C-alpha cells in the first residue's frame, strides 16, 4: 500500500475515533454495584448516578450484581467493552479481595482503572452502654491482662470491621476473639445485649445507637476528630499511633477505556461529589464526600491493598 494511502487512512481513522469519543456518551451508562441493593455502596451509587446523569445528559442506570464479596460484579466490569458505558462502583473489599481469594476472575491491577474515590466513612470503636471500658487504653489493658478473653463482633470474616479490629490488635500486640456474624445488624444487636465486648462499626450503622445511649463510642478511626463527633477521640489519640481506617466507595472503569472518556468521567465525578445536593445527601447519611483525582485514587488503592495484605497475612485470615 502506498505511503500516502496509509497516511490518509490513519488520519481518517483518527478523525473517526476522536469524533466517536467526543460524542460520548450517546446512550445510557451502566453503573455496576457488586453488592446488594439497600447497602452503603448502593446508596452511594444511586446518589452519584443521578448527579452524573444530569451532568452527562444521559441516564446512568445502577445495576446490582452482588456475590462473592463483590468479585462477581467487579469481574463483569473488568471484562466489559472499554467504551465508557459500563462502570464499577466498588468499596473497601476491592483492596481486600486480592489477599483473601487466591484466584480472582480478573486482575484488579491490570483490568480496571481507578477514576475517583467518591466517599469515605470512618468506624467507631463501640462497646455496650454498661461496659466497664471508658477509653481505648482500657480495652488495650484488658486485652493484655487476659489474652483472648475479649471478644469483638463483625459483619463477617474479611470485612472492614473485622480487619479494623485485627489491625488494632496487631498494632498493640494483643489477642482478641473474633465473633463473625452474617451482617452488621445482628452483630450490633448482640453487642448492645452484651454478648460480645466490642466492635468496630461504621458511623452510619452505629451512630443512632450511640446517640440513643445503647452503645458507648470510645474512639473513631478517622485521622482527625469529626465535626459531628467532637467528643470522640481518634484511635490514634487513644494511644494507637498512626491508626486510620475508613470504609469507602470509588468509581472504576475497564482498562483500555479511552483517556478522553476517563478524563471526562473523573472531572464529572469530582464535580458531582462537590454538588450541593450530593453534599447534603452525604451529610444526611453521615459519610464524607471525597471526589479525588484518578492519580490520588490509584495511589490510595495501592496503599490500601498493601496494608490489608499485611494484616490478612499476619492474622492468617480466611474468607467465609
ChimeraX commands (.cxc) that place a marker at each C-alpha (Angstrom):
marker #1 position 0.00,0.00,0.00 radius 0.5
marker #1 position 1.36,3.43,-0.95 radius 0.5
marker #1 position 2.57,5.58,1.92 radius 0.5
marker #1 position 0.13,8.40,1.10 radius 0.5
marker #1 position -2.80,5.94,1.27 radius 0.5
marker #1 position -1.61,4.72,4.67 radius 0.5
marker #1 position -1.37,8.30,5.88 radius 0.5
marker #1 position -4.83,9.11,4.54 radius 0.5
marker #1 position -6.35,6.07,6.27 radius 0.5
marker #1 position -4.58,6.83,9.53 radius 0.5
marker #1 position -5.85,10.39,9.56 radius 0.5
marker #1 position -9.36,9.29,8.60 radius 0.5
marker #1 position -9.48,6.63,11.33 radius 0.5
marker #1 position -8.07,9.11,13.83 radius 0.5
marker #1 position -10.75,11.66,12.99 radius 0.5
marker #1 position -13.46,8.99,13.28 radius 0.5
marker #1 position -12.18,7.76,16.67 radius 0.5
marker #1 position -11.89,11.29,18.04 radius 0.5
marker #1 position -15.41,12.09,16.85 radius 0.5
marker #1 position -16.72,8.92,18.49 radius 0.5
marker #1 position -15.05,9.82,21.78 radius 0.5
marker #1 position -16.27,13.40,21.56 radius 0.5
marker #1 position -19.83,12.14,21.21 radius 0.5
marker #1 position -19.60,10.08,24.41 radius 0.5
marker #1 position -21.99,9.42,25.96 radius 0.5
marker #1 position -24.70,8.96,23.35 radius 0.5
marker #1 position -26.56,6.17,25.17 radius 0.5
marker #1 position -27.30,5.18,28.81 radius 0.5
marker #1 position -24.39,4.21,31.07 radius 0.5
marker #1 position -24.49,1.15,33.32 radius 0.5
marker #1 position -23.06,1.62,36.82 radius 0.5
marker #1 position -22.45,-1.81,38.32 radius 0.5
marker #1 position -22.61,-2.19,42.10 radius 0.5
marker #1 position -21.23,-5.59,43.18 radius 0.5
marker #1 position -23.27,-5.56,46.40 radius 0.5
marker #1 position -26.98,-5.92,47.27 radius 0.5
marker #1 position -29.46,-3.09,46.91 radius 0.5
marker #1 position -30.02,-1.00,50.02 radius 0.5
marker #1 position -26.45,-1.09,51.31 radius 0.5
marker #1 position -23.92,1.73,51.61 radius 0.5
marker #1 position -22.38,1.18,48.18 radius 0.5
marker #1 position -25.81,1.01,46.56 radius 0.5
marker #1 position -26.86,4.25,48.25 radius 0.5
marker #1 position -23.69,5.97,47.09 radius 0.5
marker #1 position -24.14,4.68,43.54 radius 0.5
marker #1 position -27.70,5.96,43.28 radius 0.5
marker #1 position -26.75,9.40,44.56 radius 0.5
marker #1 position -23.82,9.54,42.13 radius 0.5
marker #1 position -25.84,8.13,39.22 radius 0.5
marker #1 position -28.47,10.84,39.50 radius 0.5
marker #1 position -25.93,13.65,39.55 radius 0.5
marker #1 position -23.72,12.14,36.83 radius 0.5
marker #1 position -26.74,11.59,34.63 radius 0.5
marker #1 position -27.65,15.26,34.87 radius 0.5
marker #1 position -24.13,16.36,34.11 radius 0.5
marker #1 position -23.58,13.94,31.21 radius 0.5
marker #1 position -27.08,14.42,29.80 radius 0.5
marker #1 position -27.53,10.65,29.76 radius 0.5
marker #1 position -29.23,8.19,32.07 radius 0.5
marker #1 position -26.90,6.35,34.45 radius 0.5
marker #1 position -28.50,3.05,35.45 radius 0.5
marker #1 position -27.46,1.29,38.67 radius 0.5
marker #1 position -27.05,-2.45,38.11 radius 0.5
marker #1 position -26.67,-4.56,41.29 radius 0.5
marker #1 position -24.61,-7.72,40.73 radius 0.5
marker #1 position -23.85,-9.00,44.25 radius 0.5
marker #1 position -21.96,-12.12,45.26 radius 0.5
marker #1 position -18.58,-13.45,46.36 radius 0.5
marker #1 position -17.59,-10.33,48.33 radius 0.5
marker #1 position -18.02,-8.10,45.31 radius 0.5
marker #1 position -15.84,-10.10,42.94 radius 0.5
marker #1 position -18.69,-11.16,40.63 radius 0.5
marker #1 position -19.65,-7.60,39.74 radius 0.5
marker #1 position -16.04,-6.47,39.50 radius 0.5
marker #1 position -15.23,-9.32,37.10 radius 0.5
marker #1 position -18.22,-8.38,34.96 radius 0.5
marker #1 position -16.99,-4.82,34.54 radius 0.5
marker #1 position -13.39,-5.92,34.03 radius 0.5
marker #1 position -14.50,-7.94,31.01 radius 0.5
marker #1 position -16.87,-5.30,29.62 radius 0.5
marker #1 position -16.02,-3.29,26.49 radius 0.5
marker #1 position -13.78,-0.35,27.48 radius 0.5
marker #1 position -16.06,2.24,25.92 radius 0.5
marker #1 position -17.24,4.19,28.97 radius 0.5
marker #1 position -20.69,2.60,29.04 radius 0.5
marker #1 position -20.05,0.05,31.80 radius 0.5
marker #1 position -18.54,1.33,35.07 radius 0.5
marker #1 position -17.95,-0.08,38.56 radius 0.5
marker #1 position -18.78,1.46,41.93 radius 0.5
marker #1 position -16.79,-0.65,44.36 radius 0.5
marker #1 position -15.88,-0.49,48.03 radius 0.5
marker #1 position -13.25,-1.43,50.62 radius 0.5
marker #1 position -13.44,-5.09,49.58 radius 0.5
marker #1 position -11.79,-4.17,46.28 radius 0.5
marker #1 position -8.47,-3.78,48.13 radius 0.5
marker #1 position -9.07,-6.77,50.41 radius 0.5
marker #1 position -10.17,-9.45,47.94 radius 0.5
marker #1 position -6.78,-9.93,46.24 radius 0.5
marker #1 position -5.41,-11.21,49.57 radius 0.5
marker #1 position -8.49,-13.21,50.56 radius 0.5
marker #1 position -9.07,-15.03,47.28 radius 0.5
marker #1 position -6.04,-16.75,45.69 radius 0.5
marker #1 position -7.67,-16.80,42.26 radius 0.5
marker #1 position -9.82,-13.92,41.07 radius 0.5
marker #1 position -11.56,-13.89,37.69 radius 0.5
marker #1 position -9.90,-10.55,37.00 radius 0.5
marker #1 position -6.69,-8.69,37.81 radius 0.5
marker #1 position -7.54,-5.56,39.84 radius 0.5
marker #1 position -4.16,-4.04,38.94 radius 0.5
marker #1 position -4.50,-4.53,35.19 radius 0.5
marker #1 position -8.16,-4.98,34.25 radius 0.5
marker #1 position -9.71,-1.96,35.99 radius 0.5
marker #1 position -8.71,1.70,36.22 radius 0.5
marker #1 position -9.41,3.91,39.28 radius 0.5
marker #1 position -11.37,7.02,38.28 radius 0.5
marker #1 position -12.22,8.78,41.56 radius 0.5
marker #1 position -12.83,7.98,45.20 radius 0.5
marker #1 position -16.39,9.10,45.86 radius 0.5
marker #1 position -16.80,8.90,49.62 radius 0.5
marker #1 position -15.44,7.51,52.85 radius 0.5
marker #1 position -16.85,6.79,56.29 radius 0.5
marker #1 position -14.87,6.11,59.48 radius 0.5
marker #1 position -15.69,3.47,62.04 radius 0.5
marker #1 position -16.45,3.85,65.72 radius 0.5
marker #1 position -14.95,1.59,68.36 radius 0.5
marker #1 position -18.14,0.88,70.30 radius 0.5
marker #1 position -18.91,-1.09,73.46 radius 0.5
marker #1 position -22.17,-1.79,75.34 radius 0.5
marker #1 position -23.56,1.11,77.35 radius 0.5
marker #1 position -22.80,-0.67,80.64 radius 0.5
marker #1 position -19.28,-1.72,79.61 radius 0.5
marker #1 position -16.53,-1.03,82.19 radius 0.5
marker #1 position -14.35,0.36,79.39 radius 0.5
marker #1 position -14.19,4.14,79.12 radius 0.5
marker #1 position -11.28,4.55,76.72 radius 0.5
marker #1 position -9.18,2.85,74.05 radius 0.5
marker #1 position -6.46,2.41,76.67 radius 0.5
marker #1 position -8.88,0.46,78.87 radius 0.5
marker #1 position -9.52,-2.02,76.05 radius 0.5
marker #1 position -5.82,-2.49,75.36 radius 0.5
marker #1 position -5.03,-3.03,79.06 radius 0.5
marker #1 position -7.85,-5.57,79.49 radius 0.5
marker #1 position -6.71,-7.49,76.41 radius 0.5
marker #1 position -3.13,-7.57,77.64 radius 0.5
marker #1 position -4.17,-8.68,81.12 radius 0.5
marker #1 position -6.26,-11.58,79.80 radius 0.5
marker #1 position -5.20,-12.53,76.23 radius 0.5
marker #1 position -8.05,-13.84,74.10 radius 0.5
marker #1 position -10.79,-13.17,76.63 radius 0.5
marker #1 position -12.14,-10.01,74.96 radius 0.5
marker #1 position -14.45,-10.67,72.01 radius 0.5
marker #1 position -15.19,-8.44,69.06 radius 0.5
marker #1 position -18.06,-8.68,66.61 radius 0.5
marker #1 position -18.04,-8.11,62.86 radius 0.5
marker #1 position -20.38,-8.45,59.90 radius 0.5
marker #1 position -18.25,-11.34,58.60 radius 0.5
marker #1 position -14.71,-12.54,58.12 radius 0.5
marker #1 position -12.56,-10.38,55.90 radius 0.5
marker #1 position -14.80,-7.31,56.03 radius 0.5
marker #1 position -13.72,-3.81,57.04 radius 0.5
marker #1 position -15.00,-4.27,60.61 radius 0.5
marker #1 position -13.04,-7.49,61.06 radius 0.5
marker #1 position -9.88,-6.09,59.51 radius 0.5
marker #1 position -10.04,-2.86,61.53 radius 0.5
marker #1 position -10.11,-4.90,64.74 radius 0.5
marker #1 position -7.30,-7.15,63.50 radius 0.5
marker #1 position -5.16,-4.12,62.63 radius 0.5
marker #1 position -5.93,-2.69,66.07 radius 0.5
marker #1 position -4.93,-5.94,67.80 radius 0.5
marker #1 position -1.80,-6.45,65.73 radius 0.5
marker #1 position -0.59,-2.90,66.27 radius 0.5
marker #1 position -0.97,-3.28,70.06 radius 0.5
marker #1 position 0.26,-6.88,70.17 radius 0.5
marker #1 position -2.91,-8.07,71.87 radius 0.5
marker #1 position -5.19,-11.06,71.33 radius 0.5
marker #1 position -8.97,-10.82,70.99 radius 0.5
marker #1 position -11.53,-13.39,69.91 radius 0.5
marker #1 position -13.37,-12.71,66.66 radius 0.5
marker #1 position -17.11,-13.42,66.56 radius 0.5
marker #1 position -18.28,-13.11,62.92 radius 0.5
marker #1 position -21.96,-12.54,62.16 radius 0.5
marker #1 position -23.94,-12.70,58.94 radius 0.5
marker #1 position -24.33,-8.95,58.67 radius 0.5
marker #1 position -23.76,-5.83,60.73 radius 0.5
marker #1 position -27.30,-5.62,62.18 radius 0.5
marker #1 position -27.20,-8.89,64.16 radius 0.5
marker #1 position -23.67,-8.08,65.29 radius 0.5
marker #1 position -24.79,-4.73,66.73 radius 0.5
marker #1 position -27.81,-6.38,68.35 radius 0.5
marker #1 position -25.62,-8.82,70.26 radius 0.5
marker #1 position -23.16,-6.06,71.13 radius 0.5
marker #1 position -25.95,-3.97,72.65 radius 0.5
marker #1 position -27.08,-7.05,74.57 radius 0.5
marker #1 position -23.61,-7.64,75.95 radius 0.5
marker #1 position -22.98,-10.97,74.18 radius 0.5
marker #1 position -19.74,-9.52,72.77 radius 0.5
marker #1 position -17.37,-6.93,74.23 radius 0.5
marker #1 position -16.71,-4.51,71.39 radius 0.5
marker #1 position -16.98,-3.79,67.69 radius 0.5
marker #1 position -15.60,-1.50,65.04 radius 0.5
marker #1 position -18.71,-0.28,63.25 radius 0.5
marker #1 position -19.21,2.36,60.56 radius 0.5
marker #1 position -20.63,5.58,61.93 radius 0.5
marker #1 position -23.56,5.20,59.53 radius 0.5
marker #1 position -24.59,1.97,61.27 radius 0.5
marker #1 position -23.80,2.66,64.93 radius 0.5
marker #1 position -24.37,6.41,65.32 radius 0.5
marker #1 position -28.05,6.09,66.23 radius 0.5
marker #1 position -27.27,3.54,68.96 radius 0.5
marker #1 position -24.54,5.75,70.43 radius 0.5
marker #1 position -26.77,8.83,70.41 radius 0.5
marker #1 position -29.61,6.74,71.85 radius 0.5
marker #1 position -27.46,5.63,74.79 radius 0.5
marker #1 position -27.36,1.94,73.88 radius 0.5
marker #1 position -23.65,1.96,72.98 radius 0.5
marker #1 position -20.59,3.94,74.05 radius 0.5
marker #1 position -18.09,5.22,71.48 radius 0.5
marker #1 position -14.53,5.00,72.75 radius 0.5
marker #1 position -12.77,6.14,69.60 radius 0.5
marker #1 position -13.12,6.90,65.91 radius 0.5
marker #1 position -10.89,5.50,63.17 radius 0.5
marker #1 position -10.51,8.71,61.13 radius 0.5
marker #1 position -7.23,10.63,61.03 radius 0.5
marker #1 position -8.79,13.53,62.95 radius 0.5
marker #1 position -11.91,14.11,65.01 radius 0.5
marker #1 position -15.08,14.67,63.03 radius 0.5
marker #1 position -17.29,17.73,63.33 radius 0.5
marker #1 position -20.25,15.51,64.11 radius 0.5
marker #1 position -18.32,13.66,66.83 radius 0.5
marker #1 position -16.09,16.24,68.51 radius 0.5
marker #1 position -16.29,14.44,71.86 radius 0.5
marker #1 position -14.96,11.16,70.47 radius 0.5
marker #1 position -11.14,10.97,70.27 radius 0.5
marker #1 position -9.43,9.30,67.36 radius 0.5
marker #1 position -7.98,5.84,67.93 radius 0.5
marker #1 position -4.56,7.42,67.39 radius 0.5
marker #1 position -5.27,9.91,70.19 radius 0.5
marker #1 position -6.17,6.93,72.33 radius 0.5
marker #1 position -2.60,5.66,72.03 radius 0.5
marker #1 position -2.61,3.63,68.79 radius 0.5
marker #1 position -0.27,5.79,66.73 radius 0.5
marker #1 position -0.93,6.09,63.01 radius 0.5
marker #1 position -4.19,4.13,63.17 radius 0.5
marker #1 position -6.64,5.08,60.42 radius 0.5
marker #1 position -9.35,3.00,58.76 radius 0.5
marker #1 position -12.19,4.16,56.54 radius 0.5
marker #1 position -14.78,2.26,54.60 radius 0.5
marker #1 position -15.01,3.81,51.14 radius 0.5
marker #1 position -16.66,3.75,47.72 radius 0.5
marker #1 position -14.95,4.59,44.45 radius 0.5
marker #1 position -15.52,4.63,40.70 radius 0.5
marker #1 position -13.61,2.34,38.32 radius 0.5
marker #1 position -13.64,1.78,34.55 radius 0.5
marker #1 position -12.40,-1.12,32.40 radius 0.5
marker #1 position -8.73,-0.87,31.44 radius 0.5
marker #1 position -8.34,0.39,27.91 radius 0.5
marker #1 position -11.09,2.99,28.21 radius 0.5
marker #1 position -10.01,5.97,26.04 radius 0.5
marker #1 position -8.16,8.68,28.02 radius 0.5
marker #1 position -10.61,11.36,26.86 radius 0.5
marker #1 position -13.51,9.43,28.38 radius 0.5
marker #1 position -11.58,8.73,31.60 radius 0.5
marker #1 position -10.72,12.41,31.93 radius 0.5
marker #1 position -14.35,13.39,31.45 radius 0.5
marker #1 position -15.52,10.77,33.96 radius 0.5
marker #1 position -13.01,11.97,36.53 radius 0.5
marker #1 position -13.96,15.63,36.08 radius 0.5
marker #1 position -17.70,15.00,36.17 radius 0.5
marker #1 position -17.45,12.63,39.15 radius 0.5
marker #1 position -15.49,15.16,41.17 radius 0.5
marker #1 position -17.95,17.89,40.24 radius 0.5
marker #1 position -20.85,15.61,41.18 radius 0.5
marker #1 position -19.41,14.94,44.65 radius 0.5
marker #1 position -18.93,18.69,45.15 radius 0.5
marker #1 position -22.52,19.49,44.10 radius 0.5
marker #1 position -24.62,20.92,46.98 radius 0.5
marker #1 position -27.34,18.29,46.50 radius 0.5
marker #1 position -24.83,15.45,46.82 radius 0.5
marker #1 position -23.03,17.06,49.76 radius 0.5
marker #1 position -26.35,17.46,51.56 radius 0.5
marker #1 position -27.34,13.83,50.89 radius 0.5
marker #1 position -23.96,12.56,52.07 radius 0.5
marker #1 position -24.31,14.65,55.23 radius 0.5
marker #1 position -27.70,13.03,55.89 radius 0.5
marker #1 position -26.10,9.59,55.57 radius 0.5
marker #1 position -23.14,10.56,57.75 radius 0.5
marker #1 position -20.48,9.98,55.10 radius 0.5
marker #1 position -17.71,12.23,53.83 radius 0.5
marker #1 position -17.56,13.14,50.16 radius 0.5
marker #1 position -14.07,12.84,48.66 radius 0.5
marker #1 position -14.01,13.38,44.89 radius 0.5
marker #1 position -10.30,12.61,44.44 radius 0.5
marker #1 position -8.28,12.73,41.25 radius 0.5
marker #1 position -7.66,9.46,39.42 radius 0.5
marker #1 position -3.98,9.70,40.33 radius 0.5
marker #1 position -4.70,10.12,44.04 radius 0.5
marker #1 position -7.32,7.36,43.97 radius 0.5
marker #1 position -4.91,4.96,42.28 radius 0.5
marker #1 position -2.31,5.71,44.96 radius 0.5
marker #1 position -4.92,5.21,47.68 radius 0.5
marker #1 position -5.98,1.84,46.24 radius 0.5
marker #1 position -2.36,0.69,46.07 radius 0.5
marker #1 position -1.68,1.72,49.67 radius 0.5
marker #1 position -4.87,0.13,51.00 radius 0.5
marker #1 position -4.22,-3.12,49.13 radius 0.5
marker #1 position -0.73,-3.38,50.64 radius 0.5
marker #1 position -1.99,-2.53,54.14 radius 0.5
marker #1 position -4.71,-5.16,54.16 radius 0.5
marker #1 position -2.40,-7.74,52.61 radius 0.5
marker #1 position -0.09,-7.37,55.62 radius 0.5
marker #1 position -2.97,-7.61,58.11 radius 0.5
marker #1 position -4.52,-10.64,56.40 radius 0.5
marker #1 position -1.20,-12.48,56.22 radius 0.5
marker #1 position -0.25,-11.70,59.82 radius 0.5
marker #1 position -3.68,-12.74,61.09 radius 0.5
marker #1 position -3.96,-15.77,58.81 radius 0.5
marker #1 position -7.42,-14.52,57.87 radius 0.5
marker #1 position -9.60,-16.57,55.54 radius 0.5
marker #1 position -12.77,-15.67,53.68 radius 0.5
marker #1 position -16.10,-17.01,54.94 radius 0.5
marker link #1:1,2 radius 0.2
marker link #1:2,3 radius 0.2
marker link #1:3,4 radius 0.2
marker link #1:4,5 radius 0.2
marker link #1:5,6 radius 0.2
marker link #1:6,7 radius 0.2
marker link #1:7,8 radius 0.2
marker link #1:8,9 radius 0.2
marker link #1:9,10 radius 0.2
marker link #1:10,11 radius 0.2
marker link #1:11,12 radius 0.2
marker link #1:12,13 radius 0.2
marker link #1:13,14 radius 0.2
marker link #1:14,15 radius 0.2
marker link #1:15,16 radius 0.2
marker link #1:16,17 radius 0.2
marker link #1:17,18 radius 0.2
marker link #1:18,19 radius 0.2
marker link #1:19,20 radius 0.2
marker link #1:20,21 radius 0.2
marker link #1:21,22 radius 0.2
marker link #1:22,23 radius 0.2
marker link #1:23,24 radius 0.2
marker link #1:24,25 radius 0.2
marker link #1:25,26 radius 0.2
marker link #1:26,27 radius 0.2
marker link #1:27,28 radius 0.2
marker link #1:28,29 radius 0.2
marker link #1:29,30 radius 0.2
marker link #1:30,31 radius 0.2
marker link #1:31,32 radius 0.2
marker link #1:32,33 radius 0.2
marker link #1:33,34 radius 0.2
marker link #1:34,35 radius 0.2
marker link #1:35,36 radius 0.2
marker link #1:36,37 radius 0.2
marker link #1:37,38 radius 0.2
marker link #1:38,39 radius 0.2
marker link #1:39,40 radius 0.2
marker link #1:40,41 radius 0.2
marker link #1:41,42 radius 0.2
marker link #1:42,43 radius 0.2
marker link #1:43,44 radius 0.2
marker link #1:44,45 radius 0.2
marker link #1:45,46 radius 0.2
marker link #1:46,47 radius 0.2
marker link #1:47,48 radius 0.2
marker link #1:48,49 radius 0.2
marker link #1:49,50 radius 0.2
marker link #1:50,51 radius 0.2
marker link #1:51,52 radius 0.2
marker link #1:52,53 radius 0.2
marker link #1:53,54 radius 0.2
marker link #1:54,55 radius 0.2
marker link #1:55,56 radius 0.2
marker link #1:56,57 radius 0.2
marker link #1:57,58 radius 0.2
marker link #1:58,59 radius 0.2
marker link #1:59,60 radius 0.2
marker link #1:60,61 radius 0.2
marker link #1:61,62 radius 0.2
marker link #1:62,63 radius 0.2
marker link #1:63,64 radius 0.2
marker link #1:64,65 radius 0.2
marker link #1:65,66 radius 0.2
marker link #1:66,67 radius 0.2
marker link #1:67,68 radius 0.2
marker link #1:68,69 radius 0.2
marker link #1:69,70 radius 0.2
marker link #1:70,71 radius 0.2
marker link #1:71,72 radius 0.2
marker link #1:72,73 radius 0.2
marker link #1:73,74 radius 0.2
marker link #1:74,75 radius 0.2
marker link #1:75,76 radius 0.2
marker link #1:76,77 radius 0.2
marker link #1:77,78 radius 0.2
marker link #1:78,79 radius 0.2
marker link #1:79,80 radius 0.2
marker link #1:80,81 radius 0.2
marker link #1:81,82 radius 0.2
marker link #1:82,83 radius 0.2
marker link #1:83,84 radius 0.2
marker link #1:84,85 radius 0.2
marker link #1:85,86 radius 0.2
marker link #1:86,87 radius 0.2
marker link #1:87,88 radius 0.2
marker link #1:88,89 radius 0.2
marker link #1:89,90 radius 0.2
marker link #1:90,91 radius 0.2
marker link #1:91,92 radius 0.2
marker link #1:92,93 radius 0.2
marker link #1:93,94 radius 0.2
marker link #1:94,95 radius 0.2
marker link #1:95,96 radius 0.2
marker link #1:96,97 radius 0.2
marker link #1:97,98 radius 0.2
marker link #1:98,99 radius 0.2
marker link #1:99,100 radius 0.2
marker link #1:100,101 radius 0.2
marker link #1:101,102 radius 0.2
marker link #1:102,103 radius 0.2
marker link #1:103,104 radius 0.2
marker link #1:104,105 radius 0.2
marker link #1:105,106 radius 0.2
marker link #1:106,107 radius 0.2
marker link #1:107,108 radius 0.2
marker link #1:108,109 radius 0.2
marker link #1:109,110 radius 0.2
marker link #1:110,111 radius 0.2
marker link #1:111,112 radius 0.2
marker link #1:112,113 radius 0.2
marker link #1:113,114 radius 0.2
marker link #1:114,115 radius 0.2
marker link #1:115,116 radius 0.2
marker link #1:116,117 radius 0.2
marker link #1:117,118 radius 0.2
marker link #1:118,119 radius 0.2
marker link #1:119,120 radius 0.2
marker link #1:120,121 radius 0.2
marker link #1:121,122 radius 0.2
marker link #1:122,123 radius 0.2
marker link #1:123,124 radius 0.2
marker link #1:124,125 radius 0.2
marker link #1:125,126 radius 0.2
marker link #1:126,127 radius 0.2
marker link #1:127,128 radius 0.2
marker link #1:128,129 radius 0.2
marker link #1:129,130 radius 0.2
marker link #1:130,131 radius 0.2
marker link #1:131,132 radius 0.2
marker link #1:132,133 radius 0.2
marker link #1:133,134 radius 0.2
marker link #1:134,135 radius 0.2
marker link #1:135,136 radius 0.2
marker link #1:136,137 radius 0.2
marker link #1:137,138 radius 0.2
marker link #1:138,139 radius 0.2
marker link #1:139,140 radius 0.2
marker link #1:140,141 radius 0.2
marker link #1:141,142 radius 0.2
marker link #1:142,143 radius 0.2
marker link #1:143,144 radius 0.2
marker link #1:144,145 radius 0.2
marker link #1:145,146 radius 0.2
marker link #1:146,147 radius 0.2
marker link #1:147,148 radius 0.2
marker link #1:148,149 radius 0.2
marker link #1:149,150 radius 0.2
marker link #1:150,151 radius 0.2
marker link #1:151,152 radius 0.2
marker link #1:152,153 radius 0.2
marker link #1:153,154 radius 0.2
marker link #1:154,155 radius 0.2
marker link #1:155,156 radius 0.2
marker link #1:156,157 radius 0.2
marker link #1:157,158 radius 0.2
marker link #1:158,159 radius 0.2
marker link #1:159,160 radius 0.2
marker link #1:160,161 radius 0.2
marker link #1:161,162 radius 0.2
marker link #1:162,163 radius 0.2
marker link #1:163,164 radius 0.2
marker link #1:164,165 radius 0.2
marker link #1:165,166 radius 0.2
marker link #1:166,167 radius 0.2
marker link #1:167,168 radius 0.2
marker link #1:168,169 radius 0.2
marker link #1:169,170 radius 0.2
marker link #1:170,171 radius 0.2
marker link #1:171,172 radius 0.2
marker link #1:172,173 radius 0.2
marker link #1:173,174 radius 0.2
marker link #1:174,175 radius 0.2
marker link #1:175,176 radius 0.2
marker link #1:176,177 radius 0.2
marker link #1:177,178 radius 0.2
marker link #1:178,179 radius 0.2
marker link #1:179,180 radius 0.2
marker link #1:180,181 radius 0.2
marker link #1:181,182 radius 0.2
marker link #1:182,183 radius 0.2
marker link #1:183,184 radius 0.2
marker link #1:184,185 radius 0.2
marker link #1:185,186 radius 0.2
marker link #1:186,187 radius 0.2
marker link #1:187,188 radius 0.2
marker link #1:188,189 radius 0.2
marker link #1:189,190 radius 0.2
marker link #1:190,191 radius 0.2
marker link #1:191,192 radius 0.2
marker link #1:192,193 radius 0.2
marker link #1:193,194 radius 0.2
marker link #1:194,195 radius 0.2
marker link #1:195,196 radius 0.2
marker link #1:196,197 radius 0.2
marker link #1:197,198 radius 0.2
marker link #1:198,199 radius 0.2
marker link #1:199,200 radius 0.2
marker link #1:200,201 radius 0.2
marker link #1:201,202 radius 0.2
marker link #1:202,203 radius 0.2
marker link #1:203,204 radius 0.2
marker link #1:204,205 radius 0.2
marker link #1:205,206 radius 0.2
marker link #1:206,207 radius 0.2
marker link #1:207,208 radius 0.2
marker link #1:208,209 radius 0.2
marker link #1:209,210 radius 0.2
marker link #1:210,211 radius 0.2
marker link #1:211,212 radius 0.2
marker link #1:212,213 radius 0.2
marker link #1:213,214 radius 0.2
marker link #1:214,215 radius 0.2
marker link #1:215,216 radius 0.2
marker link #1:216,217 radius 0.2
marker link #1:217,218 radius 0.2
marker link #1:218,219 radius 0.2
marker link #1:219,220 radius 0.2
marker link #1:220,221 radius 0.2
marker link #1:221,222 radius 0.2
marker link #1:222,223 radius 0.2
marker link #1:223,224 radius 0.2
marker link #1:224,225 radius 0.2
marker link #1:225,226 radius 0.2
marker link #1:226,227 radius 0.2
marker link #1:227,228 radius 0.2
marker link #1:228,229 radius 0.2
marker link #1:229,230 radius 0.2
marker link #1:230,231 radius 0.2
marker link #1:231,232 radius 0.2
marker link #1:232,233 radius 0.2
marker link #1:233,234 radius 0.2
marker link #1:234,235 radius 0.2
marker link #1:235,236 radius 0.2
marker link #1:236,237 radius 0.2
marker link #1:237,238 radius 0.2
marker link #1:238,239 radius 0.2
marker link #1:239,240 radius 0.2
marker link #1:240,241 radius 0.2
marker link #1:241,242 radius 0.2
marker link #1:242,243 radius 0.2
marker link #1:243,244 radius 0.2
marker link #1:244,245 radius 0.2
marker link #1:245,246 radius 0.2
marker link #1:246,247 radius 0.2
marker link #1:247,248 radius 0.2
marker link #1:248,249 radius 0.2
marker link #1:249,250 radius 0.2
marker link #1:250,251 radius 0.2
marker link #1:251,252 radius 0.2
marker link #1:252,253 radius 0.2
marker link #1:253,254 radius 0.2
marker link #1:254,255 radius 0.2
marker link #1:255,256 radius 0.2
marker link #1:256,257 radius 0.2
marker link #1:257,258 radius 0.2
marker link #1:258,259 radius 0.2
marker link #1:259,260 radius 0.2
marker link #1:260,261 radius 0.2
marker link #1:261,262 radius 0.2
marker link #1:262,263 radius 0.2
marker link #1:263,264 radius 0.2
marker link #1:264,265 radius 0.2
marker link #1:265,266 radius 0.2
marker link #1:266,267 radius 0.2
marker link #1:267,268 radius 0.2
marker link #1:268,269 radius 0.2
marker link #1:269,270 radius 0.2
marker link #1:270,271 radius 0.2
marker link #1:271,272 radius 0.2
marker link #1:272,273 radius 0.2
marker link #1:273,274 radius 0.2
marker link #1:274,275 radius 0.2
marker link #1:275,276 radius 0.2
marker link #1:276,277 radius 0.2
marker link #1:277,278 radius 0.2
marker link #1:278,279 radius 0.2
marker link #1:279,280 radius 0.2
marker link #1:280,281 radius 0.2
marker link #1:281,282 radius 0.2
marker link #1:282,283 radius 0.2
marker link #1:283,284 radius 0.2
marker link #1:284,285 radius 0.2
marker link #1:285,286 radius 0.2
marker link #1:286,287 radius 0.2
marker link #1:287,288 radius 0.2
marker link #1:288,289 radius 0.2
marker link #1:289,290 radius 0.2
marker link #1:290,291 radius 0.2
marker link #1:291,292 radius 0.2
marker link #1:292,293 radius 0.2
marker link #1:293,294 radius 0.2
marker link #1:294,295 radius 0.2
marker link #1:295,296 radius 0.2
marker link #1:296,297 radius 0.2
marker link #1:297,298 radius 0.2
marker link #1:298,299 radius 0.2
marker link #1:299,300 radius 0.2
marker link #1:300,301 radius 0.2
marker link #1:301,302 radius 0.2
marker link #1:302,303 radius 0.2
marker link #1:303,304 radius 0.2
marker link #1:304,305 radius 0.2
marker link #1:305,306 radius 0.2
marker link #1:306,307 radius 0.2
marker link #1:307,308 radius 0.2
marker link #1:308,309 radius 0.2
marker link #1:309,310 radius 0.2
marker link #1:310,311 radius 0.2
marker link #1:311,312 radius 0.2
marker link #1:312,313 radius 0.2
marker link #1:313,314 radius 0.2
marker link #1:314,315 radius 0.2
marker link #1:315,316 radius 0.2
marker link #1:316,317 radius 0.2
marker link #1:317,318 radius 0.2
marker link #1:318,319 radius 0.2
marker link #1:319,320 radius 0.2
view
